[in-house]
Amino acid sequence: MKKIILAFDGANFSEGAFNFARKLNQMSPILLTGVFLPQIDYAALWSYSAVASAGAFIPLLEEDDAATIEQNIERFKSLCQSNGIEYRVHKEFVDFALPGLKNETRFTDLLILGSESFYLNIGINEPNNYLKDAIHHAECPVLVVPEQFEFPEKNILAYDGSESSVYAIKQFAYLFPEFKDNKTVLLYAGEKEEDSFPDEQNIEELVSRHFTDLTLFKLGVDPKKYFASWSSEKKGSILVSGAYGRSSFSMMFKKSFVSDVIRDHKLPVFIANR
């Protein structure tokens, strides 16, 4: 049984994130911990814009909207009970939300976040800083889920030959053996047209042990240009991505096709930091 955290900010309840957890429980029972984070003081954000962009923590309201949080907690409990999900509720964060959430992720297998609802007022046009920081600081793999999605019947494994991309693929395989029979694409984007898969024999031997229907596919040399149109035909898929090193995570997140997928709410995205 996996322990999974489903994190909500105080004002928003992600139906998409909960529905993904519900489907996982149907495949194999889970322990689902609902973490309800305080709301942010949006009015004070202007004075914190510089430090926030540097990854600092954003101030919270002195008094949370307790009624809204309690309403979401009761909704979470009711949905868990009606779907036969074993659950816990945590909401004991009184200072800053992210340090508390980071500590919670140390003791869990997977963190699920709603890509469209997690502190959505901070950023609309791209994954907001708070969402990016939550992924960056998590001490377990993170699954970012749009509100509308088709539950995965296909796996897209992003591979660039790096240690972190292989680590993410292994973590995904270990956490989701239920997805082993999905059609699986090992996706590589080389810098040059003639580039071949790095360590092709080794990666094929590894991945084919975990996924029964595997295809190796080389994308065009510009992932941002080609992936959007390619992925639009891949509904019912989940994208698996490494963080490409914690130190360079923010740069990768802003510029990579992974950020585009999250921003456009196209597919669920599994991210594993090391």
C-alpha positions as CSV (number, residue, x, y, z in Angstrom):
1,M,0.0,0.0,0.0
2,K,1.3,3.4,-1.0
3,K,1.1,6.5,1.2
4,I,0.1,9.5,-1.0
5,I,-0.2,13.1,0.0
6,L,-2.9,15.2,-1.8
7,A,-2.1,18.9,-1.1
8,F,-4.7,21.7,-1.3
9,D,-4.3,25.4,-0.7
10,G,-7.0,26.7,1.7
11,A,-9.3,28.2,-0.9
12,N,-9.2,25.6,-3.7
13,F,-10.2,21.9,-4.0
14,S,-8.7,20.1,-7.0
15,E,-11.2,17.7,-8.4
16,G,-8.6,16.4,-10.9
17,A,-6.0,15.6,-8.3
18,F,-8.6,13.8,-6.1
19,N,-9.9,11.9,-9.1
20,F,-6.4,10.6,-10.0
21,A,-5.9,9.4,-6.4
22,R,-9.4,7.8,-6.5
23,K,-8.4,5.9,-9.6
24,L,-5.1,4.8,-8.1
25,N,-7.0,3.4,-5.1
26,Q,-9.3,1.4,-7.4
27,M,-6.2,-0.2,-8.9
28,S,-4.4,-0.9,-5.6
29,P,-5.5,0.4,-2.1
30,I,-3.6,3.5,-0.9
31,L,-3.4,5.6,2.3
32,L,-4.4,9.2,1.2
33,T,-3.4,12.1,3.4
34,G,-5.1,15.4,2.7
35,V,-2.8,18.3,3.5
36,F,-4.7,21.6,3.7
37,L,-2.4,24.6,3.4
38,P,-3.1,28.1,4.6
39,Q,-4.1,30.8,2.1
40,I,-1.6,33.4,1.0
41,D,-1.8,37.1,1.6
42,Y,-2.2,38.2,-2.0
43,A,-2.4,41.8,-1.1
44,A,1.2,41.7,0.3
45,L,2.7,40.0,-2.7
46,W,3.8,43.2,-4.4
47,S,6.3,43.9,-1.6
48,Y,7.7,40.4,-1.8
49,S,8.0,40.1,-5.6
50,A,11.8,40.2,-5.6
51,V,12.4,37.6,-2.9
52,A,9.6,35.4,-4.1
53,S,11.2,35.2,-7.6
54,A,14.3,34.1,-5.8
55,G,12.5,31.2,-4.2
56,A,11.8,32.6,-0.8
57,F,8.6,31.7,1.0
58,I,5.5,33.9,0.5
59,P,3.6,35.4,3.5
60,L,0.4,33.8,4.6
61,L,-2.8,35.5,5.8
62,E,-2.7,36.1,9.6
63,E,-6.2,34.6,9.8
64,D,-7.0,31.8,7.4
65,D,-10.4,31.4,5.9
66,A,-11.2,28.7,8.4
67,A,-14.7,28.1,7.1
68,T,-13.5,27.4,3.6
69,I,-10.8,25.1,4.8
70,E,-13.1,23.2,7.0
71,Q,-15.6,22.9,4.1
72,N,-12.9,21.4,1.9
73,I,-11.8,19.1,4.6
74,E,-15.3,17.8,5.1
75,R,-15.6,17.4,1.3
76,F,-12.4,15.4,1.2
77,K,-13.5,13.1,4.1
78,S,-16.9,12.5,2.4
79,L,-15.3,11.6,-0.9
80,C,-12.8,9.3,0.7
81,Q,-15.5,7.5,2.6
82,S,-17.8,7.1,-0.4
83,N,-14.9,5.8,-2.5
84,G,-13.6,3.4,0.1
85,I,-10.2,5.2,0.5
86,E,-8.3,5.0,3.8
87,Y,-7.4,8.6,4.7
88,R,-5.8,11.1,7.1
89,V,-6.1,14.9,7.4
90,H,-3.3,17.2,8.2
91,K,-3.6,21.0,8.5
92,E,-1.3,22.0,11.3
93,F,0.7,24.7,9.5
94,V,0.8,28.0,11.4
95,D,3.9,29.7,9.8
96,F,4.8,29.0,6.2
97,A,3.1,26.3,4.2
98,L,6.1,25.0,2.1
99,P,8.4,24.0,5.0
100,G,5.5,22.1,6.6
101,L,4.7,20.4,3.3
102,K,8.3,19.6,2.7
103,N,8.5,17.8,6.0
104,E,5.3,15.8,5.2
105,T,6.8,14.7,1.9
106,R,9.8,13.1,3.7
107,F,7.4,10.5,5.0
108,T,5.4,9.7,1.9
109,D,5.7,7.9,-1.4
110,L,4.1,10.5,-3.7
111,L,2.8,14.1,-3.6
112,I,-0.2,14.9,-5.9
113,L,-0.9,18.6,-6.8
114,G,-3.5,20.1,-9.0
115,S,-1.8,22.1,-11.7
116,E,-4.7,24.5,-12.2
117,S,-5.7,25.1,-8.6
118,F,-2.6,25.1,-6.4
119,Y,-2.3,28.7,-5.3
120,L,-3.6,29.6,-8.8
121,N,-3.9,33.4,-8.0
122,I,-0.1,33.7,-7.9
123,G,0.4,32.7,-11.6
124,I,-1.9,32.0,-14.5
125,N,0.2,32.0,-17.6
126,E,2.9,29.6,-16.4
127,P,3.4,27.3,-13.4
128,N,3.5,29.7,-10.6
129,N,6.5,30.1,-8.2
130,Y,4.7,28.4,-5.4
131,L,3.8,25.4,-7.5
132,K,7.4,25.2,-8.8
133,D,8.8,25.6,-5.2
134,A,6.5,22.8,-3.9
135,I,7.8,20.5,-6.6
136,H,11.4,21.6,-6.2
137,H,11.5,21.1,-2.4
138,A,9.4,17.9,-2.2
139,E,11.4,14.9,-0.8
140,C,9.3,12.4,-2.8
141,P,8.2,12.2,-6.4
142,V,5.5,14.7,-7.4
143,L,2.5,14.1,-9.7
144,V,1.0,17.3,-11.2
145,V,-2.6,16.8,-12.4
146,P,-4.8,19.0,-14.6
147,E,-8.5,19.3,-13.7
148,Q,-9.6,17.5,-16.9
149,F,-7.6,14.4,-18.0
150,E,-8.0,10.9,-19.3
151,F,-6.5,8.4,-16.8
152,P,-3.3,7.1,-18.3
153,E,-3.3,4.2,-20.7
154,K,0.1,5.3,-22.2
155,N,3.4,6.3,-20.5
156,I,5.7,8.9,-22.0
157,L,9.2,8.5,-20.4
158,A,11.3,11.6,-21.1
159,Y,14.9,10.6,-21.5
160,D,18.1,12.6,-22.2
161,G,20.7,10.2,-21.0
162,S,21.1,12.0,-17.7
163,E,21.2,10.4,-14.3
164,S,18.1,12.3,-13.2
165,S,16.0,11.1,-16.2
166,V,16.9,7.5,-15.5
167,Y,16.2,8.0,-11.8
168,A,12.7,9.4,-12.6
169,I,11.9,6.4,-14.9
170,K,12.9,4.0,-12.2
171,Q,10.9,5.8,-9.5
172,F,7.9,5.8,-11.8
173,A,8.3,2.0,-12.4
174,Y,8.6,1.2,-8.7
175,L,5.7,3.4,-7.7
176,F,3.3,2.4,-10.5
177,P,3.7,-1.3,-11.4
178,E,0.0,-1.0,-12.3
179,F,1.1,0.9,-15.4
180,K,3.5,-1.8,-16.6
181,D,1.2,-3.0,-19.4
182,N,0.5,0.6,-20.7
183,K,1.8,1.4,-24.2
184,T,5.1,3.1,-23.3
185,V,7.3,5.5,-25.3
186,L,10.8,6.2,-24.3
187,L,11.2,9.7,-25.7
188,Y,14.5,11.2,-26.5
189,A,15.4,14.6,-28.0
190,G,18.9,15.0,-29.2
191,E,20.8,18.2,-29.8
192,K,21.6,17.1,-33.3
193,E,19.6,15.3,-36.0
194,E,22.1,12.5,-36.1
195,D,22.2,11.9,-32.3
196,S,21.3,8.4,-31.2
197,F,19.9,7.3,-27.9
198,P,22.5,7.6,-25.2
199,D,23.4,4.2,-23.8
200,E,20.6,2.8,-25.9
201,Q,21.2,-0.9,-25.0
202,N,21.4,-0.2,-21.3
203,I,18.3,2.0,-21.1
204,E,16.3,-0.4,-23.3
205,E,17.3,-3.4,-21.2
206,L,16.2,-1.5,-18.0
207,V,13.0,0.0,-19.2
208,S,11.8,-3.2,-21.0
209,R,12.0,-5.1,-17.8
210,H,9.4,-2.8,-16.2
211,F,7.1,-2.0,-19.2
212,T,5.9,-4.8,-21.5
213,D,4.9,-2.7,-24.6
214,L,7.9,-0.4,-25.2
215,T,8.8,1.8,-28.2
216,L,11.9,4.0,-28.4
217,F,11.2,7.3,-30.2
218,K,13.5,10.2,-31.1
219,L,11.8,13.6,-31.2
220,G,12.9,16.5,-33.3
221,V,16.0,18.5,-32.2
222,D,13.8,21.2,-30.7
223,P,11.6,19.6,-28.0
224,K,9.6,22.8,-27.3
225,K,8.7,23.1,-31.0
226,Y,7.8,19.5,-31.7
227,F,6.5,18.2,-28.4
228,A,3.4,20.3,-28.2
229,S,2.0,19.0,-31.5
230,W,3.2,15.5,-30.8
231,S,1.7,15.3,-27.3
232,S,-1.6,16.7,-28.5
233,E,-2.2,13.3,-30.2
234,K,-1.2,11.5,-27.0
235,K,-4.4,11.9,-24.9
236,G,-4.7,9.4,-22.1
237,S,-0.9,9.6,-21.4
238,I,1.3,10.5,-18.4
239,L,4.6,12.3,-18.9
240,V,7.5,11.2,-16.7
241,S,10.4,13.6,-16.2
242,G,13.5,14.0,-14.1
243,A,14.4,17.4,-12.6
244,Y,17.8,17.4,-14.4
245,G,19.5,18.3,-11.2
246,R,18.1,20.4,-8.3
247,S,20.5,23.2,-8.9
248,S,19.3,23.8,-12.4
249,F,15.7,22.9,-11.8
250,S,14.2,26.4,-12.0
251,M,15.9,27.0,-15.3
252,M,14.7,23.7,-16.7
253,F,11.2,24.2,-15.4
254,K,10.9,27.6,-17.1
255,K,12.3,26.6,-20.5
256,S,11.5,23.0,-21.0
257,F,8.6,21.3,-22.7
258,V,7.6,19.9,-19.3
259,S,6.7,23.4,-18.2
260,D,4.6,23.8,-21.3
261,V,2.7,20.7,-20.6
262,I,1.9,21.8,-17.0
263,R,1.1,25.3,-18.1
264,D,-1.3,24.1,-20.8
265,H,-2.8,21.4,-18.5
266,K,-2.4,18.8,-21.2
267,L,-1.3,15.7,-19.3
268,P,-0.6,14.5,-15.8
269,V,3.2,14.9,-15.2
270,F,5.3,12.8,-12.9
271,I,8.5,14.5,-11.7
272,A,11.2,12.9,-9.5
273,N,13.9,14.9,-7.9
274,R,17.0,13.3,-6.6
